[in-house]
Amino acid sequence: MAFNPTDEQRAVLAHDLRRHGRILAGPGTGKSATIITLLNSLPEGSSIRTKLLTFTRAATAELAHKLSEVENVLCERPSTVHSFCISVLLSNPGVGEFPEPFRMADDWENREIVRPTLARRLGVQVRQVRDLFAELAANWESLVPAERPGIAPAVRARFMGGWRQHREIYGYTLPSELPHALLNALRQHDDLEGVQYNVLVVDEYQDLNACDLAVLRAIADRGCAIIGAGDDDQSIYSFRKAHPEGIRRFPSEYDGAADYPLSITQRCGRRIVEWANFVIQGEPDRPAARGSLQCTAGAPDGEVALLSFASEVSEARGVATLTQELITRRGLQPSEMLILMRSDHNGQFSKRIKAELETREIAFSDPDAVNKILEHEANRRAVSLMRLASIERTHWLWLPSCIWQVVSALHLLIIYTIAHETGDQPSAGLYWLNSATASSMDQDHLQELQQSSKAP
């Protein structure tokens, strides 16, 4: 489909890539198409090195798909900010100060392995470890040390010492520490590899926190032009210290930066935009000079409503009934519809809606389906075995932590202690465990672990 830019978009396309720039774009205003067209305007053979960054994997995949549809675009494959941090840190061995080989624990592993084993080691409740990890992450993300109330200084000090030991023995890195590790590396190493870009285009800029912003500032100080694109009205990651002030302050943070508003939405109907503007303009910290979202000429009215239900059960039935009406009377396909929830802790809200949709035989996809499959104990054991088999040098404690039927908490403590005292990888503890506790363990499993540990 041909891209016919608006006057606002033409201003972006005329941007000098040697300058910093801010693209303040509302929903449906063609931000991605404009950015890709701008990068595609580079002449063939240009020496300008460009990179696209965004915050979520979903946004990265969408940008990658759009880039793939453009021939000869001079831009590297998009990546998330965290993936970019990993790439740079791994390109510079030793600067990241994290255990090797690099391994980032996922949500299940944090919940089922990291927190419980560290809590057991420290002699505290898992809840306290969770809160201390949250405090640690907040300090990295905000760059402002702050202590959570209710945590004794002695417990905090013990946690920091125990966590450093624990992460070395288990060999994991926390996602929240990656930008902070890169920031330290940028400040300490002038010859850091992997950051030699002429232009970094950062989408969803409003979702960056203070540490992310400091990383970009450090890269910019090396001669890279930063183009921040996003919408301060759509900042949703306050839980990781993201704040719309980052994109609002962009012109003052980057001297001489160009400023481009994209305010004409080609996605939403008139009434939808009116409702959205009503909510957005109720934000007291929103700059008064910031323009409102506008519809294209001849935009349809659109349909928007606020519905109230007596209970969660009746609400779920109402959502399912509306969905069925849209399918049967308006001819929409289930794949064209999206049901959003403000929150859904433990599936509290979605499970009722799913049940109602199933009753009406309405097909739906669950975005958490893969995570739920991977959280099954047998599947986690299979994944752990495959992961360990594929890595030349790894930390064996991940395996017995997952195979809970074979290795007890006491056995884990023995392996952990031996690994700590010897300074060796935890696989050393498995040989001792074979002779010391043979009567209580499945010999087939032990032999399998021993054979695997002898692999090169």
C-alpha positions as CSV (number, residue, x, y, z in Angstrom):
1,M,0.0,0.0,0.0
2,A,1.4,3.4,-1.0
3,F,2.4,5.8,1.7
4,N,0.9,9.2,1.2
5,P,2.3,11.4,3.9
6,T,0.5,14.3,5.5
7,D,2.1,17.7,5.9
8,E,3.2,16.7,9.4
9,Q,4.7,13.5,8.2
10,R,6.5,15.4,5.3
11,A,8.2,17.5,7.9
12,V,9.6,14.4,9.6
13,L,10.8,13.0,6.2
14,A,12.8,16.2,5.6
15,H,14.7,15.7,8.9
16,D,18.5,16.0,8.9
17,L,19.7,12.7,10.4
18,R,22.7,14.4,11.9
19,R,20.4,16.2,14.3
20,H,18.5,14.9,17.3
21,G,14.7,14.8,16.9
22,R,11.5,14.2,18.7
23,I,8.4,12.7,17.1
24,L,5.4,13.2,19.4
25,A,2.8,11.0,17.8
26,G,-0.7,10.0,18.9
27,P,-2.3,6.6,18.2
28,G,-2.9,5.9,14.5
29,T,-0.9,8.9,13.2
30,G,1.4,6.8,11.1
31,K,4.5,7.0,13.3
32,S,6.0,3.6,12.3
33,A,5.4,4.2,8.6
34,T,6.9,7.6,8.8
35,I,10.0,6.4,10.6
36,I,10.6,3.6,8.2
37,T,10.1,5.9,5.2
38,L,12.7,8.3,6.7
39,L,15.3,5.6,7.1
40,N,14.5,4.3,3.6
41,S,15.4,7.7,2.2
42,L,19.1,7.1,2.8
43,P,20.9,6.8,-0.5
44,E,22.2,3.4,-1.4
45,G,25.8,2.9,-0.2
46,S,25.3,5.4,2.6
47,S,27.8,5.1,5.5
48,I,25.2,6.2,8.0
49,R,24.7,3.4,10.5
50,T,21.2,3.3,11.9
51,K,19.4,1.2,14.5
52,L,15.8,1.0,15.7
53,L,15.0,0.3,19.4
54,T,11.7,-0.1,21.1
55,F,10.5,-1.4,24.5
56,T,8.5,-4.6,24.0
57,R,9.1,-7.7,22.0
58,A,5.7,-7.3,20.3
59,A,6.5,-3.8,19.1
60,T,9.9,-5.0,17.9
61,A,8.3,-7.9,15.9
62,E,5.9,-5.4,14.3
63,L,8.6,-3.0,13.3
64,A,10.7,-5.9,12.0
65,H,7.8,-7.1,9.9
66,K,7.2,-3.6,8.5
67,L,10.9,-3.2,7.7
68,S,11.0,-6.5,5.9
69,E,8.4,-5.2,3.5
70,V,10.7,-2.4,2.4
71,E,13.5,-3.2,-0.1
72,N,17.1,-2.2,0.6
73,V,16.3,-0.2,3.8
74,L,19.6,0.8,5.4
75,C,18.8,-0.1,9.0
76,E,19.7,-3.0,11.2
77,R,17.0,-5.3,12.5
78,P,15.0,-3.7,15.4
79,S,15.6,-4.8,18.9
80,T,14.3,-4.1,22.4
81,V,16.3,-1.9,24.7
82,H,17.1,-4.9,26.8
83,S,18.3,-7.0,23.8
84,F,20.4,-4.1,22.7
85,C,22.0,-4.0,26.2
86,I,22.7,-7.7,26.1
87,S,24.2,-7.5,22.6
88,V,26.6,-4.7,23.6
89,L,27.6,-6.3,26.9
90,L,28.3,-9.7,25.3
91,S,30.4,-8.0,22.6
92,N,32.6,-6.7,25.4
93,P,33.5,-9.6,27.7
94,G,34.1,-8.7,31.3
95,V,32.5,-5.3,31.3
96,G,29.0,-6.4,32.4
97,E,30.0,-7.9,35.8
98,F,27.5,-10.7,35.4
99,P,28.0,-14.5,35.7
100,E,29.0,-16.3,32.5
101,P,27.7,-17.9,30.4
102,F,25.0,-15.3,30.3
103,R,21.6,-16.5,31.5
104,M,18.5,-14.5,32.3
105,A,16.0,-16.1,34.6
106,D,12.4,-16.0,33.3
107,D,9.4,-15.3,35.4
108,W,8.8,-18.9,36.3
109,E,12.4,-19.4,37.3
110,N,12.4,-16.3,39.4
111,R,9.2,-17.4,41.2
112,E,10.0,-21.1,41.6
113,I,13.8,-21.2,41.9
114,V,15.6,-17.9,42.5
115,R,13.4,-16.4,45.2
116,P,12.7,-19.6,47.2
117,T,16.3,-20.8,47.2
118,L,17.7,-17.4,48.1
119,A,15.1,-17.0,50.9
120,R,16.0,-20.4,52.2
121,R,19.7,-19.4,52.1
122,L,19.1,-16.1,54.0
123,G,16.6,-17.5,56.4
124,V,13.9,-15.0,55.5
125,Q,10.4,-15.3,53.9
126,V,10.1,-15.4,50.1
127,R,7.9,-12.3,50.3
128,Q,10.8,-10.3,51.8
129,V,13.2,-11.5,49.0
130,R,10.6,-10.4,46.4
131,D,10.3,-7.0,48.0
132,L,14.1,-6.6,48.2
133,F,14.4,-7.5,44.5
134,A,11.8,-4.9,43.7
135,E,13.8,-2.3,45.7
136,L,17.0,-3.3,43.9
137,A,15.3,-3.0,40.5
138,A,13.7,0.4,41.3
139,N,17.1,1.8,42.4
140,W,18.7,0.7,39.1
141,E,15.8,2.0,37.0
142,S,15.4,5.3,38.7
143,L,19.1,5.9,39.4
144,V,18.0,7.2,42.8
145,P,18.7,4.9,45.8
146,A,15.6,4.5,47.9
147,E,14.7,2.1,50.7
148,R,11.4,0.4,51.0
149,P,9.7,0.8,54.4
150,G,9.5,-2.1,56.7
151,I,12.8,-3.7,55.8
152,A,15.5,-3.8,58.5
153,P,18.9,-2.5,57.5
154,A,20.5,-5.8,58.7
155,V,18.1,-7.8,56.4
156,R,18.9,-5.5,53.5
157,A,22.7,-5.9,54.0
158,R,22.4,-9.7,54.3
159,F,20.3,-9.8,51.2
160,M,22.9,-7.9,49.1
161,G,25.7,-10.2,50.2
162,G,23.6,-13.3,49.8
163,W,22.3,-12.3,46.4
164,R,25.8,-11.6,45.0
165,Q,26.9,-15.1,46.1
166,H,23.7,-16.7,45.0
167,R,23.8,-15.2,41.5
168,E,27.4,-16.4,41.0
169,I,26.6,-19.9,42.0
170,Y,23.3,-20.2,40.1
171,G,24.7,-18.1,37.3
172,Y,21.8,-15.7,36.5
173,T,21.3,-12.1,35.6
174,L,18.2,-10.0,36.4
175,P,16.5,-8.2,33.4
176,S,16.4,-4.9,35.4
177,E,20.1,-4.7,35.9
178,L,21.0,-4.8,32.2
179,P,20.5,-1.1,31.3
180,H,22.4,-0.2,34.5
181,A,25.3,-2.5,33.6
182,L,25.5,-1.0,30.1
183,L,25.4,2.5,31.6
184,N,28.3,1.7,33.8
185,A,30.2,0.2,30.9
186,L,29.6,3.3,28.8
187,R,30.9,5.5,31.6
188,Q,34.0,3.4,32.2
189,H,35.1,2.2,28.7
190,D,35.7,4.7,25.9
191,D,36.5,1.9,23.5
192,L,33.2,0.0,24.1
193,E,32.2,-2.0,21.0
194,G,28.6,-2.2,19.6
195,V,27.5,1.4,20.1
196,Q,29.1,3.0,17.0
197,Y,25.8,4.2,15.5
198,N,25.2,7.4,13.6
199,V,21.4,7.3,14.4
200,L,19.4,5.6,17.0
201,V,15.6,5.7,16.6
202,V,13.9,4.9,19.8
203,D,10.2,4.0,19.6
204,E,7.8,4.1,22.6
205,Y,10.2,6.7,24.1
206,Q,7.6,7.5,26.8
207,D,8.2,4.0,28.4
208,L,11.9,4.5,29.1
209,N,13.0,5.1,32.7
210,A,15.8,7.2,34.0
211,C,18.5,4.6,33.5
212,D,17.4,3.9,29.9
213,L,17.5,7.6,29.2
214,A,20.9,7.9,30.7
215,V,22.2,5.1,28.4
216,L,20.9,7.0,25.4
217,R,22.4,10.2,26.6
218,A,25.8,8.5,27.0
219,I,25.6,7.1,23.5
220,A,24.6,10.4,22.1
221,D,27.7,12.0,23.7
222,R,29.7,9.7,21.5
223,G,28.4,11.4,18.4
224,C,25.1,9.5,17.8
225,A,21.9,11.3,16.8
226,I,18.9,10.2,18.9
227,I,15.4,10.3,17.5
228,G,12.8,9.7,20.2
229,A,9.4,8.7,19.0
230,G,6.4,8.2,21.2
231,D,3.3,9.6,22.9
232,D,3.4,11.0,26.4
233,D,-0.3,10.3,26.7
234,Q,0.4,6.5,26.4
235,S,3.0,5.9,29.2
236,I,1.9,2.7,30.9
237,Y,5.1,1.3,32.5
238,S,5.2,3.4,35.7
239,F,5.8,0.1,37.7
240,R,9.4,0.1,36.2
241,K,9.9,3.8,36.9
242,A,9.0,4.9,33.3
243,H,7.6,8.4,33.2
244,P,6.3,10.6,30.3
245,E,8.6,13.4,31.4
246,G,11.4,11.7,29.5
247,I,9.8,12.4,26.1
248,R,8.4,15.8,27.3
249,R,11.9,17.0,28.3
250,F,13.5,15.8,25.1
251,P,13.9,19.2,23.4
252,S,15.7,20.6,26.5
253,E,17.8,17.5,27.0
254,Y,19.1,17.5,23.5
255,D,20.2,20.9,22.3
256,G,19.1,21.8,18.8
257,A,16.7,18.9,18.6
258,A,14.0,19.2,15.9
259,D,10.4,18.7,17.1
260,Y,7.7,17.0,15.1
261,P,4.1,16.5,16.2
262,L,1.9,13.9,14.5
263,S,-1.6,14.7,15.5
264,I,-3.9,13.3,12.8
265,T,-5.1,9.8,13.5
266,Q,-6.2,7.7,10.6
267,R,-7.3,4.8,12.8
268,C,-10.1,6.1,15.1
269,G,-13.6,7.5,14.5
270,R,-14.7,11.0,15.6
271,R,-16.5,10.0,18.7
272,I,-13.7,7.7,19.9
273,V,-11.2,10.5,19.5
274,E,-13.6,12.9,21.5
275,W,-13.8,10.4,24.4
276,A,-10.0,9.8,24.3
277,N,-9.3,13.6,24.3
278,F,-11.6,14.0,27.3
279,V,-9.7,11.5,29.3
280,I,-6.3,12.7,28.2
281,Q,-6.9,16.3,28.9
282,G,-7.8,15.4,32.5
283,E,-4.1,14.8,33.2
284,P,-3.0,17.8,35.3
285,D,0.7,17.4,34.4
286,R,0.1,17.3,30.7
287,P,1.7,20.4,29.0
288,A,-1.0,23.0,28.2
289,A,0.5,23.7,24.8
290,R,0.3,20.1,23.7
291,G,-2.2,19.7,20.9
292,S,-5.1,17.3,20.9
293,L,-5.6,14.3,18.7
294,Q,-7.5,15.0,15.5
295,C,-9.5,12.9,13.0
296,T,-8.9,12.8,9.3
297,A,-11.4,14.7,7.2
298,G,-14.5,12.6,6.6
299,A,-13.7,10.1,9.4
300,P,-16.7,8.0,10.5
301,D,-18.3,8.6,13.9
302,G,-17.1,5.3,15.3
303,E,-18.8,3.6,18.2
304,V,-17.9,3.9,21.9
305,A,-19.8,3.3,25.1
306,L,-19.5,3.0,28.8
307,L,-21.3,0.0,30.1
308,S,-22.0,-0.9,33.8
309,F,-22.7,-4.4,35.1
310,A,-24.0,-5.7,38.4
311,S,-21.2,-8.2,38.9
312,E,-18.2,-9.8,37.3
313,V,-20.3,-12.7,36.2
314,S,-22.8,-10.5,34.4
315,E,-19.9,-8.4,32.9
316,A,-18.3,-11.5,31.4
317,R,-21.7,-12.5,29.9
318,G,-22.1,-9.0,28.6
319,V,-18.7,-9.1,26.9
320,A,-19.4,-12.5,25.3
321,T,-22.9,-11.3,24.2
322,L,-21.4,-8.2,22.5
323,T,-18.8,-10.3,20.8
324,Q,-21.4,-12.7,19.5
325,E,-23.5,-9.8,18.2
326,L,-20.5,-8.4,16.3
327,I,-19.9,-11.8,14.7
328,T,-23.5,-12.7,13.8
329,R,-25.0,-9.3,12.9
330,R,-22.0,-7.4,11.6
331,G,-20.0,-10.1,10.1
332,L,-16.8,-9.5,12.0
333,Q,-14.3,-12.4,12.4
334,P,-13.0,-13.3,15.9
335,S,-9.5,-12.5,14.6
336,E,-10.6,-8.9,14.0
337,M,-11.6,-8.4,17.6
338,L,-9.6,-7.6,20.8
339,I,-10.8,-7.8,24.4
340,L,-8.6,-5.8,26.8
341,M,-8.5,-5.7,30.5
342,R,-6.9,-3.2,32.8
343,S,-5.4,-6.0,34.9
344,D,-5.9,-9.7,35.2
345,H,-4.1,-11.0,38.3
346,N,-4.1,-14.9,38.2
347,G,-6.6,-14.7,35.4
348,Q,-9.2,-13.4,37.8
349,F,-11.2,-11.5,35.1
350,S,-10.2,-13.3,31.9
351,K,-11.2,-16.8,33.0
352,R,-14.9,-15.8,33.3
353,I,-14.9,-14.2,29.9
354,K,-13.1,-17.2,28.4
355,A,-15.7,-19.5,29.9
356,E,-18.5,-17.5,28.4
357,L,-16.9,-17.4,25.0
358,E,-16.4,-21.2,25.1
359,T,-20.1,-21.6,26.0
360,R,-21.0,-19.7,22.9
361,E,-18.4,-21.6,20.8
362,I,-16.6,-18.4,19.9
363,A,-12.9,-19.1,19.1
364,F,-10.3,-17.0,20.9
365,S,-6.6,-17.0,21.4
366,D,-4.9,-16.7,24.8
367,P,-1.7,-14.5,24.8
368,D,-0.6,-16.4,27.9
369,A,-1.0,-19.9,26.4
370,V,2.7,-20.5,25.8
371,N,3.6,-19.3,29.3
372,K,1.0,-21.6,30.8
373,I,2.4,-24.6,28.9
374,L,6.0,-23.7,30.0
375,E,4.9,-23.4,33.7
376,H,3.8,-27.1,33.8
377,E,6.4,-29.0,35.9
378,A,7.1,-31.7,33.3
379,N,7.6,-29.2,30.6
380,R,9.9,-27.1,32.7
381,R,12.0,-30.2,33.4
382,A,12.2,-30.9,29.6
383,V,13.2,-27.3,28.8
384,S,15.8,-27.3,31.6
385,L,17.4,-30.5,30.3
386,M,17.5,-29.2,26.7
387,R,18.9,-25.9,27.8
388,L,21.6,-27.6,29.9
389,A,22.5,-30.0,27.0
390,S,22.9,-27.1,24.6
391,I,25.3,-25.0,26.7
392,E,28.9,-26.0,27.0
393,R,29.4,-24.5,30.4
394,T,26.5,-24.0,32.7
395,H,25.4,-23.9,36.3
396,W,23.9,-27.3,37.3
397,L,21.8,-26.0,40.2
398,W,19.1,-25.0,37.7
399,L,18.5,-28.7,36.9
400,P,17.9,-30.2,40.4
401,S,15.8,-27.1,41.3
402,C,13.4,-28.1,38.5
403,I,13.5,-31.8,39.0
404,W,11.9,-31.5,42.4
405,Q,10.9,-35.2,42.7
406,V,14.6,-36.2,42.7
407,V,16.4,-33.6,44.7
408,S,15.2,-32.4,48.0
409,A,15.8,-29.0,49.6
410,L,18.5,-30.5,51.8
411,H,20.3,-31.9,48.7
412,L,20.2,-28.5,47.1
413,L,21.7,-26.9,50.2
414,I,24.5,-29.5,50.1
415,I,25.3,-28.8,46.4
416,Y,25.1,-25.1,47.0
417,T,27.5,-25.2,50.0
418,I,30.0,-27.4,48.2
419,A,30.0,-25.1,45.1
420,H,30.5,-22.0,47.3
421,E,33.3,-23.6,49.3
422,T,35.2,-25.0,46.4
423,G,34.6,-22.1,44.0
424,D,33.7,-24.8,41.4
425,Q,30.6,-25.1,39.3
426,P,27.8,-26.8,41.1
427,S,28.3,-30.0,39.0
428,A,31.1,-30.9,41.5
429,G,28.5,-31.3,44.2
430,L,26.6,-33.9,42.2
431,Y,29.5,-36.4,42.4
432,W,29.6,-36.0,46.2
433,L,25.8,-36.3,46.3
434,N,26.0,-39.6,44.4
435,S,28.0,-41.3,47.2
436,A,26.5,-39.5,50.2
437,T,22.8,-39.8,49.4
438,A,22.7,-42.7,46.9
439,S,20.0,-44.6,48.9
440,S,17.5,-41.7,48.6
441,M,18.0,-40.8,45.0
442,D,17.1,-42.3,41.6
443,Q,20.3,-43.8,40.3
444,D,19.2,-43.5,36.6
445,H,18.8,-39.8,37.1
446,L,22.1,-39.4,38.8
447,Q,23.9,-41.4,36.0
448,E,22.3,-39.2,33.4
449,L,23.4,-36.0,35.2
450,Q,27.0,-37.4,35.6
451,Q,27.2,-38.4,32.0
452,S,26.0,-35.0,30.9
453,S,28.5,-33.2,33.1
454,K,31.4,-35.0,31.4
455,A,30.4,-33.6,28.0
456,P,33.0,-31.1,26.6
